[in-house]
Amino acid sequence: MTDLETQCATLGIHIPTIALPRADIDLSRWAVIACDQFTQDPSYWERVAQYVGESPSMLSLIYPEVYLEGTVQETRIKAIRRAMEETLAQRLLTEFRGMMYIERETPYHPRRRGLILALDLERYDWHPQARPLIRATEGTVAERLPPRIAIRRGAPLEAPHIIILIDDEKRRLVEGLEGMIPRQNPTYHTELMLGAGAVTGWKLDQEEHWQFVITTLGELYTEARTKYGPLSAQEEPFLFAVGDGNHSLATAKAVWEEYKAQHQGEPGLMQHPARYALVEIENLYDEGIQFEPIHRLVFGGSRESLFQYLRELPGATLQSLPPGSSLEEWIGQGVPGKTRYGIVYGREQFILSIDFEGIATVPLQEALDRLCKETGATLDYIHGSDEVLRIVQNSSRQEGPSSGSQQKSLSQPIGIILPPLGKENLFATVARSGPLPRKSFSMGEGIEKRFYLECRRLF
């Protein structure tokens, strides 16, 4: 192992071989948003397919989760695998060893900076009691992993939508790289489809780039030894937090552990590409990162059954939204000792207030999990309050008026809109208490999510 590789291993990072589309490929059609977005909006993915047409695209290499509940999973996975093999056979990609510095423009922020490299899955564990170098920020649902594992297992390529956060208040790493790149000569630049903004990327293929990353991460690693309190004997410094893609990184970990068990003792096993996951690293303090709550949709029970569980929360009160009021303004108003949620049912809107201060998903998710377990209701998780209102109101129009609406079946969903969320205490909270409840926050709106563009050979 070279000195450079030893330094990387200490920090849980790996300098990957990255694959980019050939220069003649239309990147505006190649790049596609993360597969776990717009899960209640098939029309979005239909528009993506229409825009892509016959052009080479990541759309053929991913599995949009809006289709994950269908009956053709195996057929679709085989088609993805064929598309990956054809992409390689047709030499649609060019490769280089290194990292990428990227800048993303979104409809909400002029710039968000990122660094693409690979992380060592040996230094990651999503289980709540674990305290590794790379930590989950939200609860991971093991039951959601099998279809994702089936997609990744044996896949010739991977493309990242995982975003990893670092706690770099002095803005040394990603912002420092900005001064090292040839701004007038990017490796790629493209507008992103369907109004998602644009992205620009620069290769970091020189050893001076890599040494800067290693040195700066080394400083953060040293600081993390004491930043969040003393470390126990089983605890590593908390350097990397999963900001987006908790289940995707857990999937990569599961596939690596499976492969490692099947090939134990084989030469070169611990250098296999599956040991690593390609990710984008971003600074928690980047001005382009704004935490947004992830809202809930409840399907499959009566409105009153949901209200019954919500009324059991500490100090819970439910009231109709006053006429002429804004639901988001009501739930965003800070009241000491209280947390407010918005409830949307058809054309009706309510305010739920409880005695609680902290991450709003903590009491809510516990109540919703009991509701689902005891009544058979189901949940979906939605980015953007406007999207929640659209889904609920469209469902209401499709259902039409109904007598006895309080007992009406929730084939029409109920929306639960969560209050705004701060980001500054994320590392300290996770270091102290472990992962937050699943789907506690989103880094920005749905349309701001990472677009697949870079790839890496996997199996």
C-alpha positions as CSV (number, residue, x, y, z in Angstrom):
1,M,0.0,0.0,0.0
2,T,1.4,3.4,-1.0
3,D,1.7,6.3,1.5
4,L,-1.2,8.0,-0.3
5,E,-3.4,4.9,0.0
6,T,-2.5,4.6,3.7
7,Q,-3.6,8.1,4.4
8,C,-6.8,7.6,2.5
9,A,-7.5,4.4,4.4
10,T,-7.1,6.2,7.7
11,L,-9.8,8.7,6.6
12,G,-12.1,6.1,5.1
13,I,-11.8,7.5,1.6
14,H,-10.7,6.0,-1.7
15,I,-9.6,7.7,-4.9
16,P,-11.9,6.1,-7.5
17,T,-11.8,5.6,-11.2
18,I,-14.7,7.8,-12.4
19,A,-16.5,7.3,-15.7
20,L,-18.0,10.3,-17.5
21,P,-20.2,10.3,-20.7
22,R,-18.3,10.8,-24.0
23,A,-18.0,14.4,-25.2
24,D,-20.6,13.8,-28.0
25,I,-23.4,12.8,-25.6
26,D,-26.1,15.3,-24.7
27,L,-25.6,15.7,-20.9
28,S,-29.0,17.4,-20.5
29,R,-30.6,14.1,-21.5
30,W,-28.0,11.9,-19.9
31,A,-28.3,13.4,-16.4
32,V,-31.4,12.2,-14.4
33,I,-32.6,13.1,-10.9
34,A,-32.2,10.7,-8.0
35,C,-34.4,7.6,-8.3
36,D,-36.2,8.2,-5.0
37,Q,-37.8,11.5,-6.1
38,F,-41.4,12.1,-7.2
39,T,-42.6,8.7,-6.0
40,Q,-46.2,9.9,-6.1
41,D,-45.9,11.6,-9.5
42,P,-45.6,9.1,-12.4
43,S,-46.2,12.0,-14.8
44,Y,-42.8,13.5,-13.9
45,W,-41.0,10.3,-14.9
46,E,-43.2,10.1,-18.1
47,R,-42.0,13.6,-19.0
48,V,-38.4,12.5,-18.3
49,A,-38.8,9.5,-20.7
50,Q,-40.3,11.8,-23.3
51,Y,-37.5,14.3,-23.0
52,V,-34.8,11.7,-23.1
53,G,-36.2,9.9,-26.2
54,E,-33.6,7.6,-27.8
55,S,-30.6,9.5,-26.4
56,P,-28.1,7.8,-24.1
57,S,-29.3,8.5,-20.6
58,M,-29.0,7.5,-17.0
59,L,-32.7,6.8,-17.1
60,S,-32.0,3.4,-18.6
61,L,-29.4,2.6,-15.9
62,I,-31.6,3.4,-12.8
63,Y,-34.8,2.2,-11.3
64,P,-37.2,5.1,-10.5
65,E,-38.8,4.1,-7.2
66,V,-42.2,5.3,-8.4
67,Y,-42.3,1.9,-10.2
68,L,-40.8,-0.1,-7.4
69,E,-44.1,-1.5,-6.2
70,G,-45.0,-3.0,-9.6
71,T,-45.0,-6.6,-10.6
72,V,-42.2,-6.4,-13.1
73,Q,-39.2,-5.8,-10.8
74,E,-37.2,-8.7,-12.1
75,T,-37.8,-7.8,-15.7
76,R,-36.9,-4.2,-15.1
77,I,-33.7,-5.1,-13.2
78,K,-32.6,-7.3,-16.1
79,A,-33.2,-4.4,-18.5
80,I,-31.1,-2.1,-16.4
81,R,-28.3,-4.7,-16.3
82,R,-28.4,-5.0,-20.1
83,A,-28.3,-1.3,-20.5
84,M,-25.3,-1.0,-18.3
85,E,-23.5,-3.7,-20.3
86,E,-24.4,-2.0,-23.6
87,T,-23.2,1.3,-22.2
88,L,-19.8,-0.2,-21.6
89,A,-19.7,-2.3,-24.8
90,Q,-20.5,0.8,-26.9
91,R,-17.8,2.8,-25.1
92,L,-20.2,5.6,-24.1
93,L,-18.0,6.4,-21.1
94,T,-14.5,7.7,-20.6
95,E,-12.6,7.0,-17.4
96,F,-10.0,8.7,-15.3
97,R,-8.6,8.2,-11.8
98,G,-9.4,11.0,-9.4
99,M,-12.2,13.0,-7.9
100,M,-14.6,15.7,-9.1
101,Y,-15.3,19.2,-7.9
102,I,-18.9,20.2,-8.9
103,E,-21.2,23.2,-8.6
104,R,-24.9,22.8,-8.8
105,E,-27.4,25.6,-9.5
106,T,-31.0,25.0,-8.5
107,P,-34.2,27.0,-8.8
108,Y,-33.8,28.0,-5.1
109,H,-30.0,28.5,-4.8
110,P,-27.5,29.9,-7.2
111,R,-24.7,27.5,-6.1
112,R,-24.1,24.4,-4.0
113,R,-20.6,22.9,-4.0
114,G,-19.6,19.3,-3.8
115,L,-16.7,16.9,-4.0
116,I,-17.1,13.4,-5.6
117,L,-14.9,10.6,-4.3
118,A,-15.5,7.1,-2.8
119,L,-16.0,6.1,0.8
120,D,-14.9,2.9,2.4
121,L,-17.9,0.8,3.4
122,E,-15.8,-1.0,6.1
123,R,-16.0,2.3,8.0
124,Y,-19.8,2.6,7.8
125,D,-22.6,1.0,9.8
126,W,-26.2,2.2,9.8
127,H,-27.4,0.4,12.9
128,P,-28.6,2.8,15.6
129,Q,-26.1,1.7,18.3
130,A,-23.1,1.9,16.0
131,R,-20.7,4.9,16.2
132,P,-18.4,4.5,13.1
133,L,-16.5,7.1,11.0
134,I,-19.4,7.3,8.5
135,R,-22.9,7.5,10.2
136,A,-26.5,7.3,9.2
137,T,-28.4,10.5,10.1
138,E,-31.8,8.8,9.9
139,G,-33.3,5.5,10.8
140,T,-32.9,2.8,8.2
141,V,-35.7,0.4,7.4
142,A,-34.2,-3.0,6.7
143,E,-37.4,-4.1,4.9
144,R,-36.8,-1.5,2.3
145,L,-33.4,-2.8,1.3
146,P,-34.1,-6.1,-0.6
147,P,-35.3,-4.6,-3.9
148,R,-32.4,-2.1,-3.8
149,I,-29.9,-4.9,-3.1
150,A,-31.3,-6.9,-6.1
151,I,-30.6,-3.9,-8.3
152,R,-27.0,-3.3,-7.1
153,R,-26.0,-7.0,-6.7
154,G,-23.6,-7.8,-9.6
155,A,-24.3,-4.5,-11.4
156,P,-21.6,-3.5,-13.8
157,L,-21.9,0.2,-12.9
158,E,-22.9,2.4,-10.0
159,A,-23.9,6.1,-10.1
160,P,-24.2,8.1,-6.9
161,H,-27.1,10.0,-5.5
162,I,-25.7,9.7,-2.0
163,I,-24.7,13.1,-0.5
164,I,-22.4,13.0,2.5
165,L,-22.1,16.0,4.9
166,I,-19.0,17.2,6.7
167,D,-19.0,19.6,9.7
168,D,-16.6,22.2,8.3
169,E,-17.6,25.6,9.7
170,K,-14.3,27.1,8.7
171,R,-15.0,26.1,5.1
172,R,-11.7,24.5,4.3
173,L,-12.3,21.5,2.2
174,V,-14.9,21.9,-0.6
175,E,-14.6,25.7,-0.6
176,G,-10.8,25.4,-0.7
177,L,-10.9,23.2,-3.8
178,E,-12.8,26.0,-5.5
179,G,-9.6,28.1,-5.6
180,M,-7.6,25.2,-7.2
181,I,-9.7,24.6,-10.3
182,P,-9.5,26.2,-13.7
183,R,-12.9,27.9,-13.6
184,Q,-12.8,28.9,-17.3
185,N,-12.2,25.3,-18.4
186,P,-14.7,22.9,-16.8
187,T,-14.7,19.2,-17.6
188,Y,-18.5,19.5,-18.2
189,H,-21.4,21.9,-18.0
190,T,-25.0,21.2,-18.7
191,E,-28.5,22.5,-18.0
192,L,-30.6,20.0,-16.1
193,M,-34.0,18.8,-17.4
194,L,-37.4,19.9,-16.4
195,G,-36.3,23.2,-14.8
196,A,-33.9,21.7,-12.3
197,G,-31.1,24.2,-12.9
198,A,-27.6,23.3,-14.1
199,V,-24.4,21.5,-13.0
200,T,-20.7,22.1,-13.8
201,G,-17.8,19.7,-13.0
202,W,-14.1,19.8,-12.9
203,K,-11.7,16.8,-12.8
204,L,-9.4,16.6,-9.8
205,D,-6.8,14.2,-11.3
206,Q,-3.6,15.6,-10.0
207,E,-1.8,14.4,-6.8
208,E,-1.8,18.0,-5.4
209,H,-5.6,17.9,-5.5
210,W,-5.7,14.6,-3.7
211,Q,-3.1,15.7,-1.1
212,F,-5.2,18.8,-0.3
213,V,-8.3,16.7,0.3
214,I,-6.4,14.2,2.5
215,T,-4.7,17.0,4.5
216,T,-7.9,18.9,5.1
217,L,-10.0,15.9,5.9
218,G,-7.1,14.9,8.3
219,E,-7.6,18.2,10.2
220,L,-11.4,17.6,10.4
221,Y,-10.7,14.0,11.6
222,T,-8.5,15.2,14.4
223,E,-11.0,17.8,15.5
224,A,-13.8,15.3,15.5
225,R,-12.0,13.3,18.2
226,T,-13.1,15.8,20.8
227,K,-15.7,18.0,19.0
228,Y,-18.8,16.1,20.1
229,G,-17.6,14.9,23.5
230,P,-15.2,12.1,24.6
231,L,-15.0,9.0,22.5
232,S,-15.8,5.6,24.0
233,A,-13.6,2.6,23.3
234,Q,-16.0,1.4,20.5
235,E,-16.4,4.8,18.9
236,E,-14.6,6.4,16.0
237,P,-14.4,10.1,15.3
238,F,-17.6,11.2,13.6
239,L,-16.3,12.6,10.2
240,F,-19.0,11.9,7.7
241,A,-22.8,12.1,8.0
242,V,-25.2,10.7,5.4
243,G,-27.3,13.7,4.3
244,D,-29.2,12.1,1.4
245,G,-29.3,8.5,0.4
246,N,-29.3,6.7,3.8
247,H,-31.0,3.6,2.2
248,S,-28.7,3.7,-0.8
249,L,-25.6,3.6,1.3
250,A,-27.1,0.8,3.5
251,T,-27.7,-1.1,0.3
252,A,-24.1,-0.7,-0.9
253,K,-23.0,-1.9,2.6
254,A,-25.2,-5.0,2.4
255,V,-24.0,-5.9,-1.1
256,W,-20.4,-5.6,0.0
257,E,-20.9,-7.7,3.1
258,E,-22.6,-10.4,1.0
259,Y,-19.9,-10.4,-1.7
260,K,-17.1,-10.4,1.0
261,A,-18.7,-13.5,2.7
262,Q,-19.0,-15.3,-0.6
263,H,-15.4,-14.7,-1.7
264,Q,-13.7,-14.9,1.7
265,G,-9.9,-15.7,1.3
266,E,-9.7,-14.8,-2.4
267,P,-6.7,-12.7,-3.5
268,G,-7.5,-9.0,-3.9
269,L,-10.9,-9.3,-2.2
270,M,-10.3,-6.2,0.1
271,Q,-9.5,-4.1,-3.0
272,H,-12.6,-5.0,-4.9
273,P,-14.6,-1.9,-6.1
274,A,-17.7,-3.1,-4.2
275,R,-15.9,-2.3,-1.0
276,Y,-16.4,1.4,-1.8
277,A,-19.4,3.6,-2.7
278,L,-19.2,6.7,-4.9
279,V,-20.6,9.7,-3.1
280,E,-20.8,13.5,-3.2
281,I,-19.4,15.3,-0.1
282,E,-20.9,18.7,0.8
283,N,-20.2,21.1,3.6
284,L,-23.1,21.4,6.1
285,Y,-22.5,25.1,6.1
286,D,-22.7,25.6,2.4
287,E,-25.2,28.4,1.7
288,G,-26.8,26.3,-1.0
289,I,-27.9,23.6,1.5
290,Q,-31.2,24.3,3.2
291,F,-32.8,21.6,5.3
292,E,-36.4,20.9,4.5
293,P,-38.8,18.7,6.4
294,I,-40.1,15.5,4.7
295,H,-43.8,15.4,4.9
296,R,-46.1,12.4,5.3
297,L,-49.0,10.9,3.4
298,V,-51.2,8.4,5.2
299,F,-53.2,5.9,3.2
300,G,-55.6,3.2,4.2
301,G,-57.7,4.1,7.2
302,S,-60.3,6.6,8.4
303,R,-59.6,10.2,9.3
304,E,-60.8,9.7,12.8
305,S,-58.5,6.7,13.4
306,L,-55.5,8.9,12.5
307,F,-56.8,11.7,14.7
308,Q,-57.2,9.3,17.6
309,Y,-53.5,8.4,17.5
310,L,-52.4,12.0,17.1
311,R,-54.5,13.1,20.1
312,E,-52.4,10.7,22.2
313,L,-49.3,12.8,21.7
314,P,-48.3,14.9,24.7
315,G,-50.5,18.0,25.1
316,A,-52.1,17.5,21.7
317,T,-54.7,19.9,20.4
318,L,-56.4,19.8,17.0
319,Q,-58.1,22.8,15.5
320,S,-59.4,23.8,12.0
321,L,-57.2,26.3,10.2
322,P,-58.7,29.7,10.7
323,P,-60.3,31.1,7.5
324,G,-58.0,33.1,5.3
325,S,-54.9,31.8,7.2
326,S,-51.8,30.2,5.6
327,L,-51.1,26.6,6.8
328,E,-47.3,27.0,6.5
329,E,-47.3,30.3,8.4
330,W,-49.2,28.7,11.2
331,I,-46.9,25.7,11.6
332,G,-43.8,27.8,11.1
333,Q,-44.5,30.2,14.0
334,G,-42.2,29.3,16.8
335,V,-44.1,28.8,20.1
336,P,-41.9,28.0,23.1
337,G,-42.4,24.4,24.2
338,K,-44.7,23.6,21.3
339,T,-44.4,21.9,17.9
340,R,-47.1,22.4,15.2
341,Y,-48.0,20.3,12.2
342,G,-50.4,20.9,9.4
343,I,-53.0,18.2,8.5
344,V,-54.6,18.2,5.1
345,Y,-57.7,16.1,4.3
346,G,-59.5,16.8,1.1
347,R,-60.3,20.5,1.2
348,E,-60.1,20.6,5.0
349,Q,-57.0,21.8,6.8
350,F,-56.1,21.5,10.5
351,I,-53.4,22.5,13.0
352,L,-52.0,19.9,15.4
353,S,-50.1,21.4,18.3
354,I,-48.2,19.2,20.9
355,D,-46.0,19.8,23.9
356,F,-42.6,19.1,22.4
357,E,-39.4,20.9,21.4
358,G,-36.9,19.3,19.1
359,I,-36.9,17.3,15.8
360,A,-40.5,17.2,14.9
361,T,-40.4,13.6,13.5
362,V,-39.5,12.1,16.9
363,P,-43.0,12.0,18.5
364,L,-44.8,12.0,15.2
365,Q,-43.1,8.9,13.6
366,E,-43.7,6.8,16.7
367,A,-47.5,7.6,16.5
368,L,-47.6,6.9,12.8
369,D,-45.7,3.6,13.1
370,R,-48.3,2.5,15.8
371,L,-51.1,3.5,13.5
372,C,-49.7,1.5,10.6
373,K,-49.0,-1.5,12.7
374,E,-52.4,-1.6,14.4
375,T,-54.7,-0.5,11.6
376,G,-53.0,-1.5,8.4
377,A,-52.5,2.1,7.2
378,T,-49.4,2.8,5.1
379,L,-47.1,5.9,4.7
380,D,-45.3,7.6,1.9
381,Y,-42.8,10.4,2.3
382,I,-43.0,13.6,0.2
383,H,-40.7,16.4,-0.5
384,G,-42.3,19.8,-0.6
385,S,-45.6,21.0,1.0
386,D,-46.9,22.1,-2.4
387,E,-46.5,18.5,-3.6
388,V,-48.5,17.2,-0.6
389,L,-51.3,19.7,-1.3
390,R,-51.3,18.7,-5.0
391,I,-51.6,15.0,-4.2
392,V,-54.3,15.4,-1.6
393,Q,-56.4,17.9,-3.5
394,N,-56.2,15.9,-6.7
395,S,-57.2,12.8,-4.9
396,S,-60.2,14.7,-3.4
397,R,-61.3,15.9,-6.8
398,Q,-61.1,12.3,-8.2
399,E,-63.0,10.9,-5.3
400,G,-65.7,13.5,-5.5
401,P,-68.1,14.6,-2.7
402,S,-69.1,12.0,-0.2
403,S,-71.5,11.8,2.8
404,G,-70.0,10.7,6.1
405,S,-66.7,12.2,5.1
406,Q,-65.2,11.7,8.5
407,Q,-65.2,7.9,8.0
408,K,-64.3,8.1,4.4
409,S,-61.7,5.6,3.2
410,L,-58.3,6.9,2.8
411,S,-57.8,5.7,-0.7
412,Q,-57.7,9.5,-0.6
413,P,-54.6,10.2,1.5
414,I,-54.2,12.5,4.4
415,G,-51.2,14.9,4.3
416,I,-49.2,15.8,7.3
417,I,-47.0,18.8,6.8
418,L,-44.0,19.2,9.2
419,P,-42.5,22.5,10.5
420,P,-39.2,24.0,9.2
421,L,-36.0,22.4,10.4
422,G,-32.6,23.8,11.3
423,K,-29.3,22.1,10.3
424,E,-26.7,23.5,12.6
425,N,-27.1,20.9,15.4
426,L,-27.2,17.8,13.1
427,F,-23.8,16.4,13.9
428,A,-24.0,17.0,17.6
429,T,-27.5,15.4,17.8
430,V,-26.5,12.3,15.8
431,A,-23.2,12.0,17.8
432,R,-25.1,12.2,21.1
433,S,-28.3,10.2,20.3
434,G,-27.7,8.2,17.1
435,P,-29.8,8.4,13.9
436,L,-32.9,10.5,13.8
437,P,-36.3,8.8,12.9
438,R,-36.4,7.9,9.2
439,K,-37.2,10.6,6.7
440,S,-36.6,13.4,9.3
441,F,-35.2,15.9,6.8
442,S,-34.4,16.6,3.2
443,M,-31.6,18.6,1.9
444,G,-33.6,21.1,-0.2
445,E,-36.7,20.6,-2.3
446,G,-37.2,17.5,-4.5
447,I,-36.1,19.3,-7.7
448,E,-32.8,20.2,-6.0
449,K,-31.7,16.5,-5.4
450,R,-28.6,15.2,-6.9
451,F,-28.7,14.2,-10.6
452,Y,-26.9,11.1,-11.7
453,L,-24.1,12.0,-14.1
454,E,-20.8,10.3,-13.0
455,C,-20.4,6.5,-12.9
456,R,-18.0,3.9,-11.7
457,R,-17.4,0.3,-12.6
458,L,-18.6,-1.9,-9.8
459,F,-18.7,-5.6,-10.8
